[in-house]
Amino acid sequence: MTITEDCKLPTEKELTVEELNISSPSLLAGSYYFGKYCDEQSKEFMLCRREEKDPRKCLDEGKAVTSCALEFFRQVKKTCRESFEAYAHCLEYSSPEMAFKYCRKTQAALDNCMMDKMGLERPELGYFSRPRVHKTQRPKPEPETLPKYSDQIPSLPDDFPREPAKYGSRWFFFN
């Protein structure tokens, strides 16, 4: 990858953030609740990444998601630690692919604890794939304009004679 002189890279200080030190089974056990708890920050980050098309411009939004995750898992540790660890342990040791179907009893215990102590209900199936409108305070980015080059190769005129393909269309499945 070639980088020009006018390319600004973030400093080490801008990139340094407290990391979420958690195992895969624990992250999987809390994923549904984490997704619902940090929904606004996650949508803001993904919207920024989509609109800006440059991850360097979305560092603050990424830090907000990380800090929300830290806050969430610290709160879970204070309120529902036993049921959360039992569920994560079940996911880790019940099957090699950490399938949910073998851990429904421990999942129900965690669901009850999360509802009673944190007020978080487990989102229904399909909640995160449902289209939702997100309102943001960030200004809309300017549309990207492609540079005009003077030595650009001109395109063929519309009335240029074109012979049909010798062996038919390559897009035969669209015909």
Residue, then its C-alpha position, 0 to 999 in steps of 0.5 A: m500500500t502506498i501512502t502519500e505525504d499528506c496522509k495523516l496517521p493517528t498517534e499512539k495516544e489516539l489509538t491507546v484505549e483500555e482493552l476488554n480482556i475477556s474470553s470467547p465463551s464469556l463474550l458469547a455468553g453476554s453477546y445478546y445483552f451487550g448488543k442491546y446495552c450498547d446498541e446506540q454506540s454500536k450503530e453510531f460507530m457502524l454508521c460512521r464507518r459506512e459513511e466516512k469509508d475511513p476508519r481513522k475518522c471513527l476512532d472516537e466512536g470506536k472508543a465509545v463502544t469499547s468503554c460501553a463494553l467495559e461498563f457493561f461487563r463490569q456491571v454484569k460482574k457486580t450483579c449476575r456473576e455466578s449465573f454468567e460464569a455458569y453459562a459461559h462455562c457451559l458454552e465452553y465445555s458442552s460442545p466444540e462449537m460453543a452451541f447454545k442448544y446445550c445450555r438452555k438451563t443456565q441461559a434461563a438462569l442468566d436471563n432471569c438474573m439480567m431481567d431482575k437485577m439489570g432490567l435487561e431483557r434478552p432480545e428476541l431472535g432477529y432483533f439485530s437483523r431488523p432494519r432500524v433508523h438511527k438518529t445521529q448528531r454527526p454532520k453528514p459527510e461531503p460526497e466524495t468527488l473523483p478527480k478529473y484528469s486531463d490525460q484521461i482516455p476518451s470513451l467510445p462514441d455511442d454510435f461506434p459500430r460494435e460486433p456481437a460476441k463471437y460465442g454469445s454473451r458471457w452473461f448468458f444466465f441474465n438473458 
